[in-house]
Amino acid sequence: MNIFKEVLYLCYFLSSGFVIVLFCTDGLTAGMGTTPNLKHIVIGRCYSYITLVWPNSSYDCEEIWREFEEAVMRKSRCNVKVKDYKRMFHATPQTLTCGKLLFWSKTRELIHSYAAVTRRFWTLEDTLVGYMFNDLIWCGQEEKDRGFDFNSCPDWSTCVHHPVYSLWRQASQNFAAAACGNITVLLNGSIENAFNRKSMFGGVELDSLNPRMVDHVNIKVVANLEGPFM
């Protein structure tokens, strides 16, 4: 496998004739509780996905929600481990097409615009789990039958086993493990460390790639002339 063989440097900028509106949700802050109507959003997205994105699939949206709820409910807000989502991920298996997977780090907004325009790539957020839980926040309450905490959830940095982080860690690991053929990585060249071992890509996805399945990694380092945010 010729990993890291090709590095391309691109420039990304905004002009008066090309406007992108960004809705940034980078990181969770203490005080933001579980997303209101979480159950309806997740199940609704699931039905939308199996109807419009992945038709003729046999996913049981109600079962997926039940397994998700079981993983989070009645647990300490900082004690939802990756293994707690095992049954939920077992209910959401997905085979991904070789040569189409697109990974990213600190290029969130750009990567999805890029994928939407080219229509050649799949990001983690294009998978069923990614589609269902993208941009959502959740945490449970340890007390019996208290349900989700809609008032306040902890910041990722304060928890070893944050409920949102644990789900995305497992989703990222599964996504990378499924990669085959040629893959593409988009990194942010406008920050000090474009490649960061502590990021989800550097710390989870990279180590989960199977060298027997991945032939080539095409790395694109993108620079924003107006600042580091993408």
C-alpha positions, 0 to 999 in steps of 0.5 A: 500500500502506497500510503501518504504517497501523494500530497496536493496543496489547494487554496480555498477562499471566499469572494464577493461572488461566492458566499458560503454560510457556515453553521458551526457546531465545533465541539460541545459546551457545558450548558447545552443539553440533549437536543430537543425532540431527539427521538423524533429527529433520529427516527425521522432521519432513519426513515428518510435515509432508508427511503431516499438515500439507501432504498430497499434496505432492511433497517429497523429504525425503531429497533435502532433507537431502542438500542441507542436509548439503552446504551445511554439511559440511566448511565452517568453522563461521563460513563457511556463507553464505546462498547455500550453502543455495540448492539446499536451498531450491530443493528446498523451494518452497512457495506460501503463502495470501494474507492469512494471514502473521504476522510477529513480533519478540521475541514468539516464544512468544506468537506461536505460541500466538496462531497456534495458537488463532486458526488463521487465520495462518501463521508462518515456523515453519509453513512446511516449512523452518521446521517442519523446523529450528525450535529446532535447532542445527548446525555442521560441521567443516572437516576432511574427513569429520568431519561435524557438530560435536556438541561446540560451535557458535559463538554467532550474534554471533561469526559473520558467516556462522553456519550457523543464521543463514544458513538462517533469513535466507534462510527469512525472506526467502523468507517475506516475499517470498511475502507478499500481501494483508493481513499482520500483525506482532506486536511486543514493546512491553515492550522499549525498541525494539519495532521494531529494524532489526537484528532478523530482521523489521526487517533482512530481512523488512521489506525483502523485502516486495513493495509490489505484493503487500502491501495492508495491514500490521496492526501489533500492539504487545503489552505484557506486564505482568509483564516483557519476555519473550514 
